[in-house]
């Protein structure tokens, strides 16, 4: 009798711990997916039923922004919690210094996350989580010792800039970097196309999650897909074959649709495994649409209205370059079908994760937790969100409540996004008080970078 009672008491204790366990986190990141490329944000031509269902069952952030208008600095903000005025990587290629390497037929110089950069992987590991990243990293530059497993993550399966074979043929990699080892990808040897990169990333992600079932430790999994970044290359281009569209549009549409299918596979596994009962899922993109400013890429983005009502594309400091889709699916935490207009950006992800984990770890960040907004609470006090970019000369951008400022070549433009989401009417002359407030903020918004120097500083 005593033995049965002890067993029953132990079962109750284990059950209580499971019910009160800190949530798992799955963060899904698309690559160059435009704000308007998904149905919930107005897309009419491409079908994204799985992503749209996440929104119907979760919360959609209408005013969420990436860390930068291009990949590497945006991801640097995401991983370090520091905006582009403070994070290590502030551009895809450096202006000064860095390590030279090949990008196709070009030679470019890049830098990487430093050894002393405190990352989201380090934070969550120190907070009691098992941490993993699959897919695209893009923060290694040409340093083979700057991979996710060298920067705070327990596990990594994906591709790296430093190992060209892991990105061979774009979406059909010949090799994969898996926890410190290069391994051949079956089906993609000798130029063959047998295993699509996004499908590989999904399979690796599900394999990681399956290992976590029953673990007493919660996990963080960051899933970084390639789609729909150039080149135009779909796993299956037949879904829109009967549409009266140009061929490029059929391929791009198929890429976005297949991305949606992979998101659906992740959600399906979470539900079927039971992990969904204690997992929060984030879905967003790393910057705006149009991978390069070529006639081909521009035509595709315009055909699908990939930036919606927003002005600009990738590499622009206007909303089309930095405002991205953001959906949080968290049954029991986020009320289904809700919408938040809270301005937020990538620097907020680290403190949000820390908030979810109830972490006591001390760290520096330029962001703020948006967990209250996920729970349906309004955050009334406006704050500054900051960006800087260098490819077209030194540019800065600021979001402050409904105000958006873009500063280039010494001139500051001001837009009221509540009235002018397309940023067509510069109202700086009519609001000298707001301009002065923003200019004053800009004086202390950044620190100098050895890789991206600003003339005169």
C-alpha positions as CSV (number, residue, x, y, z in Angstrom):
1,X,0.0,0.0,0.0
2,X,2.8,2.4,1.0
3,X,4.6,1.5,-2.3
4,X,1.5,2.3,-4.3
5,X,1.0,5.6,-2.5
6,X,4.7,6.5,-3.2
7,X,4.3,5.7,-6.8
8,X,1.1,7.7,-7.1
9,X,2.7,10.7,-5.3
10,X,5.7,10.5,-7.6
11,X,3.5,10.4,-10.7
12,X,1.6,13.5,-9.3
13,X,4.9,15.3,-8.8
14,X,6.2,14.5,-12.3
15,X,2.8,15.6,-13.8
16,X,2.9,18.8,-11.8
17,X,6.4,19.6,-13.1
18,X,5.4,18.8,-16.7
19,X,2.4,21.1,-16.4
20,X,4.5,23.9,-15.0
21,X,7.5,23.3,-17.3
22,X,9.0,26.4,-19.0
23,X,7.8,26.5,-22.6
24,X,9.8,25.3,-25.5
25,X,10.4,27.8,-28.3
26,X,10.5,27.3,-32.0
27,X,11.6,30.3,-34.1
28,X,11.0,29.9,-37.9
29,X,12.8,32.4,-40.1
30,X,12.1,32.8,-43.8
31,X,14.7,34.5,-46.1
32,X,13.7,37.5,-48.2
33,X,9.9,36.9,-47.7
34,X,8.1,40.1,-48.2
35,X,5.5,41.6,-45.9
36,X,2.8,41.1,-48.6
37,X,3.9,37.6,-49.6
38,X,1.5,35.8,-47.2
39,X,-2.3,35.6,-47.3
40,X,-2.9,37.1,-43.9
41,X,-1.1,40.2,-45.0
42,X,-3.0,40.5,-48.3
43,X,-1.4,38.1,-50.7
44,X,-4.0,37.1,-53.3
45,X,-2.1,34.9,-55.7
46,X,0.2,32.6,-53.7
47,X,-1.5,30.2,-51.3
48,X,0.0,30.1,-47.8
49,X,-2.7,28.2,-45.8
50,X,-0.4,26.9,-43.0
51,X,1.1,30.3,-42.2
52,X,-2.4,31.9,-42.4
53,X,-3.7,29.3,-40.0
54,X,-0.9,30.1,-37.5
55,X,-2.3,33.7,-37.6
56,X,-5.9,32.6,-37.2
57,X,-4.9,30.5,-34.2
58,X,-2.3,33.0,-32.8
59,X,-1.4,36.6,-32.8
60,X,-0.2,38.7,-35.8
61,X,2.2,41.6,-35.3
62,X,1.4,44.2,-38.0
63,X,4.3,46.5,-37.0
64,X,7.2,44.1,-36.6
65,X,10.6,44.9,-38.2
66,X,13.7,42.9,-39.0
67,X,17.1,43.9,-37.7
68,X,18.4,45.4,-41.0
69,X,17.4,45.5,-44.6
70,X,19.8,42.7,-45.6
71,X,20.6,39.3,-44.2
72,X,23.8,39.2,-42.1
73,X,23.2,42.4,-40.0
74,X,19.6,41.5,-39.5
75,X,20.5,38.1,-38.2
76,X,23.3,39.6,-36.1
77,X,20.7,41.8,-34.4
78,X,18.5,38.7,-33.9
79,X,21.2,36.6,-32.3
80,X,22.9,39.3,-30.1
81,X,19.8,41.4,-29.1
82,X,21.8,44.5,-30.1
83,X,20.6,46.9,-32.9
84,X,22.8,47.7,-35.9
85,X,24.4,50.7,-34.1
86,X,25.9,48.2,-31.6
87,X,25.9,44.7,-33.0
88,X,29.2,43.3,-34.5
89,X,27.9,42.6,-38.0
90,X,26.4,45.7,-39.7
91,X,26.5,44.7,-43.4
92,X,26.8,41.6,-45.6
93,X,30.3,42.8,-46.6
94,X,32.7,45.0,-44.7
95,X,33.8,48.5,-45.7
96,X,37.2,48.1,-44.0
97,X,39.0,45.0,-42.7
98,X,37.4,41.6,-42.4
99,X,38.5,38.4,-44.1
100,X,38.5,38.0,-47.9
101,X,36.7,35.1,-49.5
102,X,34.7,34.1,-52.6
103,X,31.1,34.8,-53.3
104,X,30.5,33.1,-56.7
105,X,33.0,34.8,-59.0
106,X,33.4,37.8,-56.7
107,X,35.9,38.4,-53.9
108,X,34.3,40.0,-50.9
109,X,35.4,40.8,-47.3
110,X,33.2,39.8,-44.4
111,X,33.4,39.7,-40.6
112,X,31.9,37.3,-38.2
113,X,30.3,37.2,-34.7
114,X,33.2,37.7,-32.2
115,X,34.1,35.1,-29.6
116,X,33.0,37.6,-26.9
117,X,29.6,38.3,-28.5
118,X,26.9,37.2,-26.0
119,X,24.3,35.3,-28.1
120,X,20.8,34.1,-27.7
121,X,22.2,30.6,-27.8
122,X,24.4,31.4,-24.8
123,X,21.6,33.1,-22.9
124,X,19.1,30.3,-23.4
125,X,21.7,27.6,-22.6
126,X,22.6,29.4,-19.3
127,X,18.8,29.6,-18.7
128,X,18.5,25.9,-18.7
129,X,17.5,25.2,-22.3
130,X,18.8,22.8,-24.9
131,X,19.6,25.0,-27.9
132,X,19.7,24.2,-31.6
133,X,19.8,26.0,-35.0
134,X,19.1,24.4,-38.4
135,X,19.5,25.9,-41.9
136,X,21.1,29.2,-42.6
137,X,23.5,30.9,-40.2
138,X,25.3,33.6,-42.2
139,X,27.2,35.0,-39.2
140,X,30.4,33.1,-39.7
141,X,32.0,35.3,-42.4
142,X,34.9,33.1,-43.6
143,X,35.8,32.0,-40.1
144,X,35.4,28.2,-39.7
145,X,35.4,28.7,-35.9
146,X,32.4,31.1,-35.8
147,X,29.6,28.5,-36.3
148,X,26.5,28.3,-34.1
149,X,28.2,25.6,-31.9
150,X,31.1,28.0,-31.4
151,X,28.7,30.8,-30.5
152,X,26.5,29.3,-27.8
153,X,24.3,26.7,-29.5
154,X,24.4,23.0,-28.4
155,X,23.5,21.7,-31.9
156,X,23.7,22.9,-35.5
157,X,22.8,21.4,-38.8
158,X,23.0,23.7,-41.9
159,X,25.1,25.6,-44.2
160,X,28.0,28.1,-43.7
161,X,29.6,30.8,-45.8
162,X,33.0,29.4,-44.9
163,X,32.2,26.0,-46.5
164,X,31.0,26.6,-50.1
165,X,30.0,23.0,-50.6
166,X,27.2,23.4,-48.0
167,X,25.5,25.9,-50.3
168,X,26.4,24.3,-53.6
169,X,23.7,24.8,-56.2
170,X,21.8,27.1,-53.9
171,X,18.9,24.9,-52.9
172,X,20.6,21.5,-53.5
173,X,23.6,21.4,-51.2
174,X,26.2,18.7,-51.8
175,X,27.3,18.9,-48.1
176,X,25.9,19.7,-44.7
177,X,27.8,21.0,-41.7
178,X,26.5,18.9,-38.7
179,X,27.9,19.6,-35.3
180,X,31.4,20.2,-36.4
181,X,31.5,17.7,-39.3
182,X,31.0,18.1,-43.0
183,X,28.8,15.3,-44.3
184,X,27.6,14.6,-47.9
185,X,24.0,15.1,-48.7
186,X,22.6,12.0,-50.4
187,X,20.9,12.8,-53.7
188,X,22.8,16.0,-54.3
189,X,26.2,14.7,-55.3
190,X,27.8,15.6,-58.7
191,X,25.3,18.4,-59.3
192,X,22.2,16.2,-58.8
193,X,19.0,17.7,-57.4
194,X,17.5,15.1,-55.0
195,X,17.1,16.8,-51.6
196,X,15.8,20.3,-51.4
197,X,17.5,22.5,-48.8
198,X,14.3,23.5,-47.0
199,X,13.1,19.9,-46.8
200,X,16.5,18.9,-45.3
201,X,16.1,21.7,-42.8
202,X,12.6,20.6,-41.8
203,X,13.8,16.9,-41.5
204,X,16.7,18.0,-39.3
205,X,14.4,20.2,-37.1
206,X,11.9,17.4,-36.6
207,X,14.7,15.0,-35.7
208,X,16.0,17.4,-33.1
209,X,12.6,17.9,-31.6
210,X,11.9,14.1,-31.5
211,X,15.1,13.7,-29.3
212,X,13.7,16.3,-26.9
213,X,10.5,14.4,-26.2
214,X,10.4,13.4,-22.5
215,X,13.4,15.6,-21.6
216,X,13.2,17.5,-18.4
217,X,14.9,20.4,-20.1
218,X,13.0,22.8,-22.4
219,X,14.4,23.5,-25.8
220,X,14.9,26.5,-28.2
221,X,15.0,25.6,-31.9
222,X,15.7,28.3,-34.5
223,X,14.7,27.0,-38.0
224,X,16.3,29.2,-40.7
225,X,14.9,28.4,-44.2
226,X,16.5,29.5,-47.5
227,X,13.2,30.3,-49.2
228,X,12.3,32.4,-51.1
229,X,15.8,34.0,-51.5
230,X,17.2,33.9,-55.0
231,X,17.9,31.9,-57.1
232,X,14.5,31.1,-58.5
233,X,14.5,27.4,-57.9
234,X,11.5,25.5,-56.5
235,X,11.4,21.9,-55.2
236,X,8.3,21.4,-57.3
237,X,7.2,24.0,-59.8
238,X,4.0,22.3,-60.9
239,X,1.6,23.8,-58.4
240,X,1.0,26.9,-60.5
241,X,1.7,25.3,-63.9
242,X,-1.8,26.1,-65.2
243,X,-1.7,29.7,-64.2
244,X,-1.3,32.3,-66.9
245,X,1.8,33.6,-65.3
246,X,5.4,34.1,-66.6
247,X,7.7,31.2,-65.7
248,X,9.6,33.2,-63.1
249,X,6.4,34.0,-61.2
250,X,5.4,30.3,-61.2
251,X,8.7,29.3,-59.7
252,X,8.6,32.0,-57.0
253,X,5.0,31.2,-56.1
254,X,6.0,27.6,-55.8
255,X,8.9,28.5,-53.5
256,X,6.7,30.5,-51.2
257,X,4.0,27.8,-51.2
258,X,6.6,25.1,-50.4
259,X,7.9,27.2,-47.6
260,X,4.4,27.2,-46.3
261,X,4.2,23.5,-46.6
262,X,7.3,23.1,-44.5
263,X,5.9,25.4,-41.8
264,X,2.9,23.1,-41.9
265,X,5.1,20.0,-41.3
266,X,6.7,21.6,-38.3
267,X,3.3,22.5,-36.8
268,X,1.9,19.0,-37.6
269,X,4.8,17.4,-35.8
270,X,4.4,19.6,-32.7
271,X,0.7,18.7,-32.5
272,X,1.1,15.0,-33.2
273,X,4.0,14.7,-30.7
274,X,2.2,16.5,-28.0
275,X,4.9,19.2,-27.8
276,X,2.5,21.9,-29.0
277,X,0.9,21.9,-25.5
278,X,4.0,23.6,-24.2
279,X,5.6,25.3,-27.2
280,X,5.6,28.8,-28.5
281,X,6.1,29.2,-32.2
282,X,7.4,32.4,-33.9
283,X,7.3,32.9,-37.7
284,X,8.9,35.8,-39.5
285,X,11.3,36.9,-42.3
286,X,14.8,38.4,-42.1
287,X,14.1,41.5,-44.3
288,X,12.0,42.7,-47.2
289,X,11.5,41.1,-50.6
290,X,13.6,41.2,-53.8
291,X,16.9,39.5,-53.2
292,X,18.7,41.7,-55.7
293,X,17.7,44.8,-57.5
294,X,17.7,43.1,-60.9
295,X,15.0,43.5,-63.5
296,X,14.1,39.8,-62.9
297,X,13.8,40.0,-59.2
298,X,12.0,43.4,-59.4
299,X,9.4,42.0,-61.8
300,X,8.7,39.1,-59.5
301,X,8.2,41.3,-56.5
302,X,6.0,43.7,-58.4
303,X,3.9,40.9,-59.9
304,X,3.0,39.5,-56.4
305,X,3.0,42.9,-54.7
306,X,5.5,41.4,-52.3
307,X,5.9,44.5,-50.2
308,X,2.1,45.2,-50.0
309,X,1.4,48.9,-49.3
310,X,5.0,49.5,-48.1
311,X,7.6,51.6,-49.9
312,X,10.9,50.0,-50.9
313,X,12.4,46.6,-51.0
314,X,15.4,44.7,-49.4
315,X,18.3,47.2,-49.0
316,X,15.9,50.1,-48.4
317,X,15.4,51.7,-45.0
318,X,11.8,52.4,-45.8
319,X,9.2,50.0,-44.4
320,X,9.3,47.7,-47.5
321,X,12.9,46.9,-46.6
322,X,12.6,46.3,-42.9
323,X,8.9,45.6,-41.9
324,X,8.3,41.9,-42.0
325,X,5.6,39.3,-41.3
326,X,5.5,38.2,-37.6
327,X,3.1,35.6,-36.3
328,X,3.2,34.0,-32.8
329,X,1.4,30.7,-32.3
330,X,1.1,29.9,-28.6
331,X,-2.0,28.0,-27.6
332,X,-3.0,29.0,-24.1
333,X,-0.8,32.1,-24.2
334,X,-1.8,34.1,-27.2
335,X,-5.5,34.5,-27.9
336,X,-6.5,33.1,-31.3
337,X,-7.0,35.6,-34.1
338,X,-5.6,38.6,-32.3
339,X,-3.6,41.4,-33.8
340,X,-1.0,43.6,-32.2
341,X,0.1,47.0,-33.6
342,X,3.0,47.2,-31.1
343,X,6.1,48.4,-32.9
344,X,8.8,45.8,-32.3
345,X,11.9,44.4,-34.0
346,X,14.6,41.7,-33.9
347,X,16.4,43.2,-31.0
348,X,13.3,42.3,-28.9
349,X,13.6,38.6,-29.6
350,X,16.4,37.9,-27.1
351,X,14.6,39.6,-24.1
352,X,11.3,38.0,-25.2
353,X,13.0,34.5,-25.0
354,X,14.5,35.5,-21.6
355,X,11.1,36.5,-20.4
356,X,9.5,33.2,-21.6
357,X,12.3,31.3,-19.8
358,X,12.0,33.5,-16.6
359,X,15.7,33.8,-17.0
360,X,17.9,35.4,-14.3
361,X,20.9,35.6,-16.6
362,X,22.3,39.2,-16.9
363,X,22.9,40.5,-20.5
364,X,22.9,43.6,-22.5
365,X,20.2,44.4,-25.1
366,X,18.8,47.2,-27.1
367,X,15.4,45.4,-27.2
368,X,12.5,44.8,-24.9
369,X,10.3,41.8,-24.3
370,X,7.1,41.6,-26.3
371,X,5.8,38.7,-24.2
372,X,3.2,41.1,-22.6
373,X,1.9,41.9,-26.2
374,X,1.8,38.2,-27.0
375,X,-0.4,37.8,-23.9
376,X,-2.7,40.5,-25.2
377,X,-1.4,43.4,-23.0
378,X,-0.9,46.8,-24.5
379,X,2.4,48.6,-24.1
380,X,1.6,52.3,-24.1
381,X,5.0,53.9,-23.7
382,X,6.7,54.6,-27.1
383,X,10.4,53.7,-27.5
384,X,13.1,54.2,-30.1
385,X,13.8,51.4,-32.6
386,X,17.0,52.0,-34.6
387,X,18.7,50.8,-37.8
388,X,21.7,51.8,-39.8
389,X,22.9,50.7,-43.2
390,X,26.0,51.3,-45.4
391,X,25.5,50.0,-49.0
392,X,24.3,53.3,-50.4
393,X,26.3,55.5,-48.0
394,X,25.6,55.8,-44.3
395,X,21.9,55.8,-43.7
396,X,19.9,55.7,-40.4
397,X,16.3,55.0,-39.6
398,X,14.3,55.4,-36.4
399,X,10.8,54.2,-35.3
400,X,9.3,56.1,-32.4
401,X,5.6,55.3,-31.8
402,X,3.8,56.1,-35.0
403,X,6.7,58.2,-36.3
404,X,9.3,56.9,-38.8
405,X,12.5,58.8,-39.7
406,X,14.9,58.0,-42.5
407,X,18.2,60.0,-42.5
408,X,20.6,59.9,-45.5
409,X,23.3,62.4,-46.6
410,X,22.5,64.6,-43.7
411,X,18.8,65.0,-44.5
412,X,16.1,63.6,-42.2
413,X,12.7,62.6,-43.6
414,X,9.8,62.1,-41.2
415,X,6.6,60.0,-41.8
416,X,3.5,59.5,-39.8
417,X,2.9,55.8,-40.3
418,X,-0.6,55.9,-38.8
419,X,-1.7,58.1,-41.7
420,X,0.9,57.3,-44.3
421,X,2.1,53.7,-44.2
422,X,3.5,54.0,-47.7
423,X,5.9,56.8,-46.6
424,X,4.9,59.1,-49.4
425,X,4.5,62.4,-47.5
426,X,7.6,63.8,-45.7
427,X,6.2,65.8,-42.8
428,X,9.5,66.8,-41.2
429,X,9.0,70.5,-41.8
430,X,5.6,70.4,-39.9
431,X,7.0,68.7,-36.8
432,X,10.2,70.3,-35.7
433,X,9.7,69.0,-32.1
434,X,9.6,65.4,-33.3
435,X,12.6,65.9,-35.6
436,X,14.6,67.5,-32.7
437,X,13.7,64.6,-30.4
438,X,14.9,62.1,-33.0
439,X,18.0,64.0,-33.9
440,X,18.9,64.2,-30.2
441,X,18.5,60.4,-29.9
442,X,20.7,59.8,-33.0
443,X,23.6,61.6,-31.2
444,X,23.9,58.6,-28.8
445,X,22.3,55.8,-30.8
446,X,25.5,54.1,-32.0
447,X,29.1,53.2,-31.4
448,X,31.8,53.3,-34.0
449,X,32.6,50.0,-35.8
450,X,36.0,49.1,-37.1
451,X,34.4,47.3,-40.1
452,X,31.8,50.0,-41.0
453,X,33.4,53.4,-40.2
454,X,31.4,56.5,-40.6
455,X,33.3,59.4,-42.2
456,X,33.9,62.2,-39.7
457,X,33.6,60.0,-36.6
